[in-house]
Every structure is written in C-alpha cells, then in structure tokens.
Amino acid sequence: MGTGYSGRVAVFEVLFVGPKIREIAKDHGRSDAIGQAAAEEGIRTILDDGLDKVRQGITTFDEVRRVLIAGAED
C-alpha cells in the first residue's frame, strides 16, 4: 500500500579502546567509568548515529525513539 519502510538501516556505536579506556578495563573498572572516559574522548553514541540518520532523511525521529529511546526505558 506504499507505506512503511523498505529494507533496514543499521545504527552503530563503536567504542575505540584507547590507552585511558584500556587502563580502566584492565583495572576492572566499572562500566560507568568506561562510559565517562568514552564521553571525554568524544564517543559517537548509537543515539547520535540514529539522530544523524533522521537529519539525513534516512529514517524518522519516531522510529529512532521507538527503537532506541523507548527500548531503553524497559
């Protein structure tokens, strides 16, 4: 009926393990410490990628919210 999406598009989050994150992990650091270090190093989150795809017209905000934001509340 000409509605909906054709195919699928992935959203990505990639954590590059640099010296600071490697040291935290080696010392059995908490995941929140790793997350803080990643934020300080400028990680591009899965939400960032999803919102970029909205800006590019690849998907809609409602779809990003449904998959990434609403799913996180469970």
Predicted model as a PDB file, atoms N, CA, C, CB and O in Angstrom, pLDDT in the B-factor column:
MODEL        1                                                                  
ATOM      1  N   MET A   1       0.808  -1.192   0.000  1.00 72.00           N  
ATOM      2  CA  MET A   1       0.000   0.000   0.000  1.00 72.00           C  
ATOM      3  C   MET A   1       0.862   1.271   0.000  1.00 72.00           C  
ATOM      4  CB  MET A   1      -0.925  -0.010   1.198  1.00 72.00           C  
ATOM      5  O   MET A   1       0.341   2.370   0.190  1.00 72.00           O  
ATOM      6  N   GLY A   2       2.165   1.126  -0.211  1.00 72.00           N  
ATOM      7  CA  GLY A   2       3.021   2.292  -0.319  1.00 72.00           C  
ATOM      8  C   GLY A   2       3.359   2.960   1.003  1.00 72.00           C  
ATOM      9  O   GLY A   2       3.777   4.117   1.021  1.00 72.00           O  
ATOM     10  N   THR A   3       3.186   2.251   2.103  1.00 75.00           N  
ATOM     11  CA  THR A   3       3.526   2.834   3.404  1.00 75.00           C  
ATOM     12  C   THR A   3       4.603   1.997   4.075  1.00 75.00           C  
ATOM     13  CB  THR A   3       2.273   2.935   4.311  1.00 75.00           C  
ATOM     14  O   THR A   3       4.828   0.848   3.693  1.00 75.00           O  
ATOM     15  N   GLY A   4       5.254   2.552   5.051  1.00 69.00           N  
ATOM     16  CA  GLY A   4       6.260   1.806   5.802  1.00 69.00           C  
ATOM     17  C   GLY A   4       7.641   1.961   5.195  1.00 69.00           C  
ATOM     18  O   GLY A   4       7.880   2.829   4.356  1.00 69.00           O  
ATOM     19  N   TYR A   5       8.533   1.110   5.635  1.00 64.00           N  
ATOM     20  CA  TYR A   5       9.929   1.167   5.222  1.00 64.00           C  
ATOM     21  C   TYR A   5      10.256   0.007   4.297  1.00 64.00           C  
ATOM     22  CB  TYR A   5      10.854   1.153   6.443  1.00 64.00           C  
ATOM     23  O   TYR A   5       9.681  -1.075   4.411  1.00 64.00           O  
ATOM     24  N   SER A   6      11.171   0.240   3.395  1.00 71.00           N  
ATOM     25  CA  SER A   6      11.676  -0.815   2.543  1.00 71.00           C  
ATOM     26  C   SER A   6      13.100  -1.115   2.996  1.00 71.00           C  
ATOM     27  CB  SER A   6      11.622  -0.410   1.027  1.00 71.00           C  
ATOM     28  O   SER A   6      13.959  -0.233   2.960  1.00 71.00           O  
ATOM     29  N   GLY A   7      13.356  -2.326   3.416  1.00 77.00           N  
ATOM     30  CA  GLY A   7      14.687  -2.676   3.899  1.00 77.00           C  
ATOM     31  C   GLY A   7      14.923  -2.166   5.299  1.00 77.00           C  
ATOM     32  O   GLY A   7      14.019  -1.647   5.953  1.00 77.00           O  
ATOM     33  N   ARG A   8      16.145  -2.322   5.745  1.00 83.00           N  
ATOM     34  CA  ARG A   8      16.503  -1.897   7.092  1.00 83.00           C  
ATOM     35  C   ARG A   8      17.784  -1.105   7.052  1.00 83.00           C  
ATOM     36  CB  ARG A   8      16.646  -3.099   8.031  1.00 83.00           C  
ATOM     37  O   ARG A   8      18.613  -1.281   6.159  1.00 83.00           O  
ATOM     38  N   VAL A   9      17.939  -0.237   8.017  1.00 88.00           N  
ATOM     39  CA  VAL A   9      19.142   0.579   8.152  1.00 88.00           C  
ATOM     40  C   VAL A   9      19.672   0.365   9.562  1.00 88.00           C  
ATOM     41  CB  VAL A   9      18.851   2.106   7.868  1.00 88.00           C  
ATOM     42  O   VAL A   9      18.917   0.434  10.533  1.00 88.00           O  
ATOM     43  N   ALA A  10      20.936   0.112   9.671  1.00 91.00           N  
ATOM     44  CA  ALA A  10      21.539  -0.105  10.987  1.00 91.00           C  
ATOM     45  C   ALA A  10      21.997   1.212  11.588  1.00 91.00           C  
ATOM     46  CB  ALA A  10      22.719  -1.079  10.888  1.00 91.00           C  
ATOM     47  O   ALA A  10      22.372   2.143  10.875  1.00 91.00           O  
ATOM     48  N   VAL A  11      21.961   1.273  12.902  1.00 92.00           N  
ATOM     49  CA  VAL A  11      22.581   2.376  13.634  1.00 92.00           C  
ATOM     50  C   VAL A  11      23.726   1.767  14.438  1.00 92.00           C  
ATOM     51  CB  VAL A  11      21.538   3.134  14.572  1.00 92.00           C  
ATOM     52  O   VAL A  11      23.635   0.636  14.914  1.00 92.00           O  
ATOM     53  N   PHE A  12      24.804   2.534  14.580  1.00 93.00           N  
ATOM     54  CA  PHE A  12      26.023   1.975  15.149  1.00 93.00           C  
ATOM     55  C   PHE A  12      26.563   2.804  16.302  1.00 93.00           C  
ATOM     56  CB  PHE A  12      27.073   1.850  14.084  1.00 93.00           C  
ATOM     57  O   PHE A  12      26.402   4.024  16.354  1.00 93.00           O  
ATOM     58  N   GLU A  13      27.200   2.112  17.211  1.00 93.00           N  
ATOM     59  CA  GLU A  13      28.013   2.740  18.243  1.00 93.00           C  
ATOM     60  C   GLU A  13      29.284   1.906  18.322  1.00 93.00           C  
ATOM     61  CB  GLU A  13      27.257   2.822  19.647  1.00 93.00           C  
ATOM     62  O   GLU A  13      29.235   0.698  18.555  1.00 93.00           O  
ATOM     63  N   VAL A  14      30.408   2.558  18.128  1.00 91.00           N  
ATOM     64  CA  VAL A  14      31.686   1.855  18.151  1.00 91.00           C  
ATOM     65  C   VAL A  14      32.548   2.488  19.225  1.00 91.00           C  
ATOM     66  CB  VAL A  14      32.395   1.903  16.757  1.00 91.00           C  
ATOM     67  O   VAL A  14      32.734   3.705  19.249  1.00 91.00           O  
ATOM     68  N   LEU A  15      33.072   1.662  20.109  1.00 92.00           N  
ATOM     69  CA  LEU A  15      33.952   2.142  21.166  1.00 92.00           C  
ATOM     70  C   LEU A  15      35.388   1.825  20.784  1.00 92.00           C  
ATOM     71  CB  LEU A  15      33.588   1.504  22.537  1.00 92.00           C  
ATOM     72  O   LEU A  15      35.787   0.663  20.709  1.00 92.00           O  
ATOM     73  N   PHE A  16      36.159   2.884  20.544  1.00 90.00           N  
ATOM     74  CA  PHE A  16      37.577   2.708  20.278  1.00 90.00           C  
ATOM     75  C   PHE A  16      38.297   2.658  21.619  1.00 90.00           C  
ATOM     76  CB  PHE A  16      38.139   3.855  19.370  1.00 90.00           C  
ATOM     77  O   PHE A  16      38.198   3.586  22.422  1.00 90.00           O  
ATOM     78  N   VAL A  17      39.009   1.590  21.852  1.00 92.00           N  
ATOM     79  CA  VAL A  17      39.670   1.390  23.134  1.00 92.00           C  
ATOM     80  C   VAL A  17      41.073   1.984  23.077  1.00 92.00           C  
ATOM     81  CB  VAL A  17      39.726  -0.115  23.500  1.00 92.00           C  
ATOM     82  O   VAL A  17      42.019   1.365  22.589  1.00 92.00           O  
ATOM     83  N   GLY A  18      41.170   3.197  23.588  1.00 93.00           N  
ATOM     84  CA  GLY A  18      42.450   3.878  23.669  1.00 93.00           C  
ATOM     85  C   GLY A  18      43.116   3.578  24.998  1.00 93.00           C  
ATOM     86  O   GLY A  18      42.600   2.783  25.784  1.00 93.00           O  
ATOM     87  N   PRO A  19      44.239   4.194  25.254  1.00 93.00           N  
ATOM     88  CA  PRO A  19      45.001   3.917  26.479  1.00 93.00           C  
ATOM     89  C   PRO A  19      44.198   4.137  27.766  1.00 93.00           C  
ATOM     90  CB  PRO A  19      46.233   4.785  26.512  1.00 93.00           C  
ATOM     91  O   PRO A  19      44.291   3.332  28.692  1.00 93.00           O  
ATOM     92  N   LYS A  20      43.417   5.211  27.833  1.00 94.00           N  
ATOM     93  CA  LYS A  20      42.676   5.504  29.065  1.00 94.00           C  
ATOM     94  C   LYS A  20      41.618   4.439  29.335  1.00 94.00           C  
ATOM     95  CB  LYS A  20      42.017   6.890  28.978  1.00 94.00           C  
ATOM     96  O   LYS A  20      41.499   3.948  30.457  1.00 94.00           O  
ATOM     97  N   ILE A  21      40.855   4.085  28.314  1.00 94.00           N  
ATOM     98  CA  ILE A  21      39.807   3.070  28.483  1.00 94.00           C  
ATOM     99  C   ILE A  21      40.430   1.708  28.741  1.00 94.00           C  
ATOM    100  CB  ILE A  21      38.895   3.011  27.239  1.00 94.00           C  
ATOM    101  O   ILE A  21      39.923   0.933  29.553  1.00 94.00           O  
ATOM    102  N   ARG A  22      41.512   1.417  28.064  1.00 94.00           N  
ATOM    103  CA  ARG A  22      42.207   0.148  28.277  1.00 94.00           C  
ATOM    104  C   ARG A  22      42.655   0.022  29.745  1.00 94.00           C  
ATOM    105  CB  ARG A  22      43.431   0.035  27.323  1.00 94.00           C  
ATOM    106  O   ARG A  22      42.528  -1.045  30.345  1.00 94.00           O  
ATOM    107  N   GLU A  23      43.167   1.092  30.304  1.00 94.00           N  
ATOM    108  CA  GLU A  23      43.636   1.085  31.693  1.00 94.00           C  
ATOM    109  C   GLU A  23      42.477   0.868  32.661  1.00 94.00           C  
ATOM    110  CB  GLU A  23      44.357   2.402  32.023  1.00 94.00           C  
ATOM    111  O   GLU A  23      42.600   0.100  33.615  1.00 94.00           O  
ATOM    112  N   ILE A  24      41.355   1.540  32.417  1.00 94.00           N  
ATOM    113  CA  ILE A  24      40.184   1.357  33.282  1.00 94.00           C  
ATOM    114  C   ILE A  24      39.704  -0.086  33.226  1.00 94.00           C  
ATOM    115  CB  ILE A  24      39.045   2.313  32.869  1.00 94.00           C  
ATOM    116  O   ILE A  24      39.415  -0.688  34.260  1.00 94.00           O  
ATOM    117  N   ALA A  25      39.620  -0.638  32.027  1.00 92.00           N  
ATOM    118  CA  ALA A  25      39.161  -2.019  31.869  1.00 92.00           C  
ATOM    119  C   ALA A  25      40.132  -3.002  32.501  1.00 92.00           C  
ATOM    120  CB  ALA A  25      38.974  -2.351  30.392  1.00 92.00           C  
ATOM    121  O   ALA A  25      39.717  -3.971  33.137  1.00 92.00           O  
ATOM    122  N   LYS A  26      41.421  -2.754  32.327  1.00 92.00           N  
ATOM    123  CA  LYS A  26      42.437  -3.638  32.896  1.00 92.00           C  
ATOM    124  C   LYS A  26      42.342  -3.683  34.420  1.00 92.00           C  
ATOM    125  CB  LYS A  26      43.836  -3.181  32.471  1.00 92.00           C  
ATOM    126  O   LYS A  26      42.585  -4.718  35.041  1.00 92.00           O  
ATOM    127  N   ASP A  27      41.985  -2.548  35.007  1.00 91.00           N  
ATOM    128  CA  ASP A  27      41.855  -2.460  36.465  1.00 91.00           C  
ATOM    129  C   ASP A  27      40.457  -2.858  36.938  1.00 91.00           C  
ATOM    130  CB  ASP A  27      42.175  -1.044  36.937  1.00 91.00           C  
ATOM    131  O   ASP A  27      40.073  -2.574  38.072  1.00 91.00           O  
ATOM    132  N   HIS A  28      39.702  -3.519  36.059  1.00 90.00           N  
ATOM    133  CA  HIS A  28      38.347  -3.984  36.379  1.00 90.00           C  
ATOM    134  C   HIS A  28      37.446  -2.825  36.789  1.00 90.00           C  
ATOM    135  CB  HIS A  28      38.392  -5.031  37.498  1.00 90.00           C  
ATOM    136  O   HIS A  28      36.650  -2.934  37.722  1.00 90.00           O  
ATOM    137  N   GLY A  29      37.591  -1.715  36.070  1.00 85.00           N  
ATOM    138  CA  GLY A  29      36.788  -0.529  36.353  1.00 85.00           C  
ATOM    139  C   GLY A  29      35.329  -0.748  36.044  1.00 85.00           C  
ATOM    140  O   GLY A  29      34.961  -1.642  35.282  1.00 85.00           O  
ATOM    141  N   ARG A  30      34.514   0.075  36.640  1.00 91.00           N  
ATOM    142  CA  ARG A  30      33.070  -0.008  36.438  1.00 91.00           C  
ATOM    143  C   ARG A  30      32.706   0.489  35.040  1.00 91.00           C  
ATOM    144  CB  ARG A  30      32.321   0.811  37.513  1.00 91.00           C  
ATOM    145  O   ARG A  30      33.422   1.294  34.445  1.00 91.00           O  
ATOM    146  N   SER A  31      31.597  -0.001  34.537  1.00 91.00           N  
ATOM    147  CA  SER A  31      31.181   0.383  33.192  1.00 91.00           C  
ATOM    148  C   SER A  31      30.886   1.877  33.111  1.00 91.00           C  
ATOM    149  CB  SER A  31      29.951  -0.419  32.769  1.00 91.00           C  
ATOM    150  O   SER A  31      31.080   2.482  32.057  1.00 91.00           O  
ATOM    151  N   ASP A  32      30.417   2.487  34.211  1.00 93.00           N  
ATOM    152  CA  ASP A  32      30.153   3.923  34.163  1.00 93.00           C  
ATOM    153  C   ASP A  32      31.450   4.718  34.031  1.00 93.00           C  
ATOM    154  CB  ASP A  32      29.389   4.365  35.415  1.00 93.00           C  
ATOM    155  O   ASP A  32      31.454   5.792  33.429  1.00 93.00           O  
ATOM    156  N   ALA A  33      32.558   4.204  34.589  1.00 94.00           N  
ATOM    157  CA  ALA A  33      33.859   4.864  34.432  1.00 94.00           C  
ATOM    158  C   ALA A  33      34.328   4.770  32.981  1.00 94.00           C  
ATOM    159  CB  ALA A  33      34.913   4.233  35.380  1.00 94.00           C  
ATOM    160  O   ALA A  33      34.898   5.719  32.442  1.00 94.00           O  
ATOM    161  N   ILE A  34      34.086   3.630  32.360  1.00 94.00           N  
ATOM    162  CA  ILE A  34      34.431   3.470  30.944  1.00 94.00           C  
ATOM    163  C   ILE A  34      33.566   4.404  30.098  1.00 94.00           C  
ATOM    164  CB  ILE A  34      34.245   1.990  30.490  1.00 94.00           C  
ATOM    165  O   ILE A  34      34.059   5.041  29.167  1.00 94.00           O  
ATOM    166  N   GLY A  35      32.277   4.482  30.425  1.00 92.00           N  
ATOM    167  CA  GLY A  35      31.379   5.381  29.700  1.00 92.00           C  
ATOM    168  C   GLY A  35      31.791   6.837  29.837  1.00 92.00           C  
ATOM    169  O   GLY A  35      31.724   7.601  28.874  1.00 92.00           O  
ATOM    170  N   GLN A  36      32.220   7.221  31.038  1.00 94.00           N  
ATOM    171  CA  GLN A  36      32.672   8.594  31.258  1.00 94.00           C  
ATOM    172  C   GLN A  36      33.928   8.883  30.437  1.00 94.00           C  
ATOM    173  CB  GLN A  36      32.944   8.841  32.756  1.00 94.00           C  
ATOM    174  O   GLN A  36      34.041   9.941  29.817  1.00 94.00           O  
ATOM    175  N   ALA A  37      34.862   7.945  30.436  1.00 95.00           N  
ATOM    176  CA  ALA A  37      36.094   8.119  29.654  1.00 95.00           C  
ATOM    177  C   ALA A  37      35.764   8.193  28.165  1.00 95.00           C  
ATOM    178  CB  ALA A  37      37.090   6.958  29.929  1.00 95.00           C  
ATOM    179  O   ALA A  37      36.347   9.000  27.442  1.00 95.00           O  
ATOM    180  N   ALA A  38      34.844   7.365  27.708  1.00 95.00           N  
ATOM    181  CA  ALA A  38      34.447   7.385  26.297  1.00 95.00           C  
ATOM    182  C   ALA A  38      33.829   8.734  25.943  1.00 95.00           C  
ATOM    183  CB  ALA A  38      33.451   6.240  25.991  1.00 95.00           C  
ATOM    184  O   ALA A  38      34.105   9.287  24.878  1.00 95.00           O  
ATOM    185  N   ALA A  39      32.989   9.267  26.842  1.00 93.00           N  
ATOM    186  CA  ALA A  39      32.375  10.576  26.597  1.00 93.00           C  
ATOM    187  C   ALA A  39      33.445  11.663  26.515  1.00 93.00           C  
ATOM    188  CB  ALA A  39      31.355  10.913  27.707  1.00 93.00           C  
ATOM    189  O   ALA A  39      33.368  12.553  25.668  1.00 93.00           O  
ATOM    190  N   GLU A  40      34.433  11.591  27.390  1.00 93.00           N  
ATOM    191  CA  GLU A  40      35.518  12.569  27.380  1.00 93.00           C  
ATOM    192  C   GLU A  40      36.334  12.488  26.089  1.00 93.00           C  
ATOM    193  CB  GLU A  40      36.430  12.359  28.589  1.00 93.00           C  
ATOM    194  O   GLU A  40      36.898  13.484  25.638  1.00 93.00           O  
ATOM    195  N   GLU A  41      36.389  11.295  25.503  1.00 92.00           N  
ATOM    196  CA  GLU A  41      37.138  11.105  24.264  1.00 92.00           C  
ATOM    197  C   GLU A  41      36.267  11.329  23.030  1.00 92.00           C  
ATOM    198  CB  GLU A  41      37.735   9.707  24.226  1.00 92.00           C  
ATOM    199  O   GLU A  41      36.728  11.148  21.903  1.00 92.00           O  
ATOM    200  N   GLY A  42      35.007  11.724  23.240  1.00 91.00           N  
ATOM    201  CA  GLY A  42      34.146  12.088  22.116  1.00 91.00           C  
ATOM    202  C   GLY A  42      33.459  10.939  21.419  1.00 91.00           C  
ATOM    203  O   GLY A  42      33.286  10.973  20.200  1.00 91.00           O  
ATOM    204  N   ILE A  43      33.061   9.913  22.170  1.00 93.00           N  
ATOM    205  CA  ILE A  43      32.368   8.787  21.545  1.00 93.00           C  
ATOM    206  C   ILE A  43      31.126   9.274  20.804  1.00 93.00           C  
ATOM    207  CB  ILE A  43      31.982   7.731  22.601  1.00 93.00           C  
ATOM    208  O   ILE A  43      30.436  10.195  21.239  1.00 93.00           O  
ATOM    209  N   ARG A  44      30.876   8.645  19.710  1.00 92.00           N  
ATOM    210  CA  ARG A  44      29.662   8.902  18.928  1.00 92.00           C  
ATOM    211  C   ARG A  44      28.699   7.771  19.272  1.00 92.00           C  
ATOM    212  CB  ARG A  44      29.956   8.978  17.352  1.00 92.00           C  
ATOM    213  O   ARG A  44      28.907   6.622  18.881  1.00 92.00           O  
ATOM    214  N   THR A  45      27.642   8.111  20.011  1.00 92.00           N  
ATOM    215  CA  THR A  45      26.735   7.084  20.525  1.00 92.00           C  
ATOM    216  C   THR A  45      25.776   6.580  19.453  1.00 92.00           C  
ATOM    217  CB  THR A  45      25.946   7.627  21.705  1.00 92.00           C  
ATOM    218  O   THR A  45      25.646   7.164  18.377  1.00 92.00           O  
ATOM    219  N   ILE A  46      25.120   5.496  19.777  1.00 94.00           N  
ATOM    220  CA  ILE A  46      24.124   4.931  18.870  1.00 94.00           C  
ATOM    221  C   ILE A  46      22.983   5.926  18.657  1.00 94.00           C  
ATOM    222  CB  ILE A  46      23.578   3.592  19.424  1.00 94.00           C  
ATOM    223  O   ILE A  46      22.419   6.002  17.565  1.00 94.00           O  
ATOM    224  N   LEU A  47      22.644   6.689  19.701  1.00 93.00           N  
ATOM    225  CA  LEU A  47      21.616   7.710  19.557  1.00 93.00           C  
ATOM    226  C   LEU A  47      22.086   8.825  18.622  1.00 93.00           C  
ATOM    227  CB  LEU A  47      21.240   8.287  20.928  1.00 93.00           C  
ATOM    228  O   LEU A  47      21.314   9.306  17.792  1.00 93.00           O  
ATOM    229  N   ASP A  48      23.352   9.237  18.755  1.00 94.00           N  
ATOM    230  CA  ASP A  48      23.905  10.227  17.826  1.00 94.00           C  
ATOM    231  C   ASP A  48      23.756   9.754  16.387  1.00 94.00           C  
ATOM    232  CB  ASP A  48      25.386  10.502  18.143  1.00 94.00           C  
ATOM    233  O   ASP A  48      23.347  10.520  15.514  1.00 94.00           O  
ATOM    234  N   ASP A  49      24.090   8.488  16.143  1.00 96.00           N  
ATOM    235  CA  ASP A  49      24.007   7.944  14.786  1.00 96.00           C  
ATOM    236  C   ASP A  49      22.559   7.918  14.305  1.00 96.00           C  
ATOM    237  CB  ASP A  49      24.611   6.529  14.733  1.00 96.00           C  
ATOM    238  O   ASP A  49      22.278   8.256  13.155  1.00 96.00           O  
ATOM    239  N   GLY A  50      21.640   7.515  15.187  1.00 95.00           N  
ATOM    240  CA  GLY A  50      20.233   7.494  14.812  1.00 95.00           C  
ATOM    241  C   GLY A  50      19.716   8.883  14.464  1.00 95.00           C  
ATOM    242  O   GLY A  50      19.005   9.055  13.474  1.00 95.00           O  
ATOM    243  N   LEU A  51      20.076   9.879  15.283  1.00 95.00           N  
ATOM    244  CA  LEU A  51      19.627  11.251  15.024  1.00 95.00           C  
ATOM    245  C   LEU A  51      20.247  11.816  13.754  1.00 95.00           C  
ATOM    246  CB  LEU A  51      19.969  12.150  16.207  1.00 95.00           C  
ATOM    247  O   LEU A  51      19.601  12.586  13.042  1.00 95.00           O  
ATOM    248  N   ASP A  52      21.487  11.444  13.461  1.00 96.00           N  
ATOM    249  CA  ASP A  52      22.091  11.853  12.184  1.00 96.00           C  
ATOM    250  C   ASP A  52      21.310  11.276  11.008  1.00 96.00           C  
ATOM    251  CB  ASP A  52      23.565  11.403  12.112  1.00 96.00           C  
ATOM    252  O   ASP A  52      21.126  11.951   9.995  1.00 96.00           O  
ATOM    253  N   LYS A  53      20.852  10.040  11.135  1.00 95.00           N  
ATOM    254  CA  LYS A  53      20.076   9.417  10.067  1.00 95.00           C  
ATOM    255  C   LYS A  53      18.714  10.094   9.906  1.00 95.00           C  
ATOM    256  CB  LYS A  53      19.891   7.924  10.347  1.00 95.00           C  
ATOM    257  O   LYS A  53      18.169  10.141   8.803  1.00 95.00           O  
ATOM    258  N   VAL A  54      18.162  10.621  11.011  1.00 96.00           N  
ATOM    259  CA  VAL A  54      16.928  11.404  10.921  1.00 96.00           C  
ATOM    260  C   VAL A  54      17.209  12.681  10.136  1.00 96.00           C  
ATOM    261  CB  VAL A  54      16.366  11.739  12.340  1.00 96.00           C  
ATOM    262  O   VAL A  54      16.452  13.027   9.228  1.00 96.00           O  
ATOM    263  N   ARG A  55      18.290  13.386  10.475  1.00 97.00           N  
ATOM    264  CA  ARG A  55      18.639  14.636   9.781  1.00 97.00           C  
ATOM    265  C   ARG A  55      18.886  14.406   8.292  1.00 97.00           C  
ATOM    266  CB  ARG A  55      19.880  15.266  10.418  1.00 97.00           C  
ATOM    267  O   ARG A  55      18.608  15.280   7.470  1.00 97.00           O  
ATOM    268  N   GLN A  56      19.410  13.223   7.945  1.00 96.00           N  
ATOM    269  CA  GLN A  56      19.686  12.907   6.541  1.00 96.00           C  
ATOM    270  C   GLN A  56      18.436  12.430   5.799  1.00 96.00           C  
ATOM    271  CB  GLN A  56      20.771  11.843   6.451  1.00 96.00           C  
ATOM    272  O   GLN A  56      18.470  12.240   4.584  1.00 96.00           O  
ATOM    273  N   GLY A  57      17.340  12.238   6.525  1.00 94.00           N  
ATOM    274  CA  GLY A  57      16.108  11.778   5.892  1.00 94.00           C  
ATOM    275  C   GLY A  57      16.064  10.278   5.657  1.00 94.00           C  
ATOM    276  O   GLY A  57      15.214   9.793   4.910  1.00 94.00           O  
ATOM    277  N   ILE A  58      16.965   9.543   6.283  1.00 91.00           N  
ATOM    278  CA  ILE A  58      17.030   8.094   6.092  1.00 91.00           C  
ATOM    279  C   ILE A  58      15.951   7.389   6.909  1.00 91.00           C  
ATOM    280  CB  ILE A  58      18.418   7.563   6.480  1.00 91.00           C  
ATOM    281  O   ILE A  58      15.428   6.355   6.495  1.00 91.00           O  
ATOM    282  N   THR A  59      15.621   7.953   8.069  1.00 91.00           N  
ATOM    283  CA  THR A  59      14.603   7.383   8.940  1.00 91.00           C  
ATOM    284  C   THR A  59      13.865   8.536   9.612  1.00 91.00           C  
ATOM    285  CB  THR A  59      15.232   6.412  10.001  1.00 91.00           C  
ATOM    286  O   THR A  59      14.127   9.704   9.322  1.00 91.00           O  
ATOM    287  N   THR A  60      12.959   8.209  10.495  1.00 92.00           N  
ATOM    288  CA  THR A  60      12.186   9.239  11.188  1.00 92.00           C  
ATOM    289  C   THR A  60      12.554   9.277  12.665  1.00 92.00           C  
ATOM    290  CB  THR A  60      10.677   8.989  11.021  1.00 92.00           C  
ATOM    291  O   THR A  60      13.085   8.311  13.215  1.00 92.00           O  
ATOM    292  N   PHE A  61      12.262  10.416  13.297  1.00 94.00           N  
ATOM    293  CA  PHE A  61      12.503  10.521  14.729  1.00 94.00           C  
ATOM    294  C   PHE A  61      11.653   9.507  15.486  1.00 94.00           C  
ATOM    295  CB  PHE A  61      12.208  11.945  15.223  1.00 94.00           C  
ATOM    296  O   PHE A  61      12.111   8.917  16.464  1.00 94.00           O  
ATOM    297  N   ASP A  62      10.417   9.303  15.036  1.00 93.00           N  
ATOM    298  CA  ASP A  62       9.547   8.338  15.709  1.00 93.00           C  
ATOM    299  C   ASP A  62      10.163   6.948  15.716  1.00 93.00           C  
ATOM    300  CB  ASP A  62       8.178   8.296  15.035  1.00 93.00           C  
ATOM    301  O   ASP A  62      10.055   6.226  16.708  1.00 93.00           O  
ATOM    302  N   GLU A  63      10.806   6.568  14.625  1.00 90.00           N  
ATOM    303  CA  GLU A  63      11.429   5.246  14.553  1.00 90.00           C  
ATOM    304  C   GLU A  63      12.648   5.173  15.472  1.00 90.00           C  
ATOM    305  CB  GLU A  63      11.835   4.920  13.102  1.00 90.00           C  
ATOM    306  O   GLU A  63      12.841   4.171  16.159  1.00 90.00           O  
ATOM    307  N   VAL A  64      13.462   6.211  15.491  1.00 92.00           N  
ATOM    308  CA  VAL A  64      14.621   6.232  16.392  1.00 92.00           C  
ATOM    309  C   VAL A  64      14.144   6.174  17.834  1.00 92.00           C  
ATOM    310  CB  VAL A  64      15.489   7.499  16.157  1.00 92.00           C  
ATOM    311  O   VAL A  64      14.692   5.427  18.645  1.00 92.00           O  
ATOM    312  N   ARG A  65      13.137   6.951  18.148  1.00 93.00           N  
ATOM    313  CA  ARG A  65      12.584   6.942  19.512  1.00 93.00           C  
ATOM    314  C   ARG A  65      12.040   5.581  19.874  1.00 93.00           C  
ATOM    315  CB  ARG A  65      11.485   7.988  19.656  1.00 93.00           C  
ATOM    316  O   ARG A  65      12.274   5.090  20.978  1.00 93.00           O  
ATOM    317  N   ARG A  66      11.316   4.966  18.959  1.00 90.00           N  
ATOM    318  CA  ARG A  66      10.725   3.648  19.226  1.00 90.00           C  
ATOM    319  C   ARG A  66      11.795   2.601  19.510  1.00 90.00           C  
ATOM    320  CB  ARG A  66       9.865   3.202  18.041  1.00 90.00           C  
ATOM    321  O   ARG A  66      11.668   1.801  20.437  1.00 90.00           O  
ATOM    322  N   VAL A  67      12.849   2.616  18.699  1.00 89.00           N  
ATOM    323  CA  VAL A  67      13.865   1.567  18.789  1.00 89.00           C  
ATOM    324  C   VAL A  67      14.901   1.860  19.878  1.00 89.00           C  
ATOM    325  CB  VAL A  67      14.563   1.402  17.444  1.00 89.00           C  
ATOM    326  O   VAL A  67      15.283   0.965  20.632  1.00 89.00           O  
ATOM    327  N   LEU A  68      15.350   3.099  19.958  1.00 89.00           N  
ATOM    328  CA  LEU A  68      16.473   3.407  20.862  1.00 89.00           C  
ATOM    329  C   LEU A  68      16.046   4.007  22.185  1.00 89.00           C  
ATOM    330  CB  LEU A  68      17.422   4.348  20.191  1.00 89.00           C  
ATOM    331  O   LEU A  68      16.560   3.609  23.230  1.00 89.00           O  
ATOM    332  N   ILE A  69      15.132   4.941  22.171  1.00 81.00           N  
ATOM    333  CA  ILE A  69      14.789   5.640  23.402  1.00 81.00           C  
ATOM    334  C   ILE A  69      13.748   4.868  24.204  1.00 81.00           C  
ATOM    335  CB  ILE A  69      14.275   7.040  23.089  1.00 81.00           C  
ATOM    336  O   ILE A  69      13.944   4.623  25.395  1.00 81.00           O  
ATOM    337  N   ALA A  70      12.667   4.489  23.578  1.00 73.00           N  
ATOM    338  CA  ALA A  70      11.614   3.763  24.281  1.00 73.00           C  
ATOM    339  C   ALA A  70      12.121   2.415  24.762  1.00 73.00           C  
ATOM    340  CB  ALA A  70      10.394   3.576  23.379  1.00 73.00           C  
ATOM    341  O   ALA A  70      11.733   1.955  25.836  1.00 73.00           O  
ATOM    342  N   GLY A  71      12.988   1.772  23.979  1.00 60.00           N  
ATOM    343  CA  GLY A  71      13.545   0.478  24.373  1.00 60.00           C  
ATOM    344  C   GLY A  71      14.435   0.562  25.589  1.00 60.00           C  
ATOM    345  O   GLY A  71      14.574  -0.418  26.321  1.00 60.00           O  
ATOM    346  N   ALA A  72      15.048   1.723  25.824  1.00 63.00           N  
ATOM    347  CA  ALA A  72      15.944   1.896  26.961  1.00 63.00           C  
ATOM    348  C   ALA A  72      15.161   2.037  28.271  1.00 63.00           C  
ATOM    349  CB  ALA A  72      16.837   3.121  26.746  1.00 63.00           C  
ATOM    350  O   ALA A  72      15.722   1.843  29.349  1.00 63.00           O  
ATOM    351  N   GLU A  73      13.893   2.367  28.186  1.00 59.00           N  
ATOM    352  CA  GLU A  73      13.081   2.568  29.388  1.00 59.00           C  
ATOM    353  C   GLU A  73      12.594   1.264  29.983  1.00 59.00           C  
ATOM    354  CB  GLU A  73      11.900   3.448  29.075  1.00 59.00           C  
ATOM    355  O   GLU A  73      12.081   1.249  31.102  1.00 59.00           O  
ATOM    356  N   ASP A  74      12.744   0.173  29.258  1.00 50.00           N  
ATOM    357  CA  ASP A  74      12.255  -1.128  29.749  1.00 50.00           C  
ATOM    358  C   ASP A  74      13.095  -1.643  30.886  1.00 50.00           C  
ATOM    359  CB  ASP A  74      12.239  -2.153  28.629  1.00 50.00           C  
ATOM    360  O   ASP A  74      12.823  -2.722  31.415  1.00 50.00           O  
TER     361      ASP A  74                                                      
ENDMDL                                                                          
END                                                                             
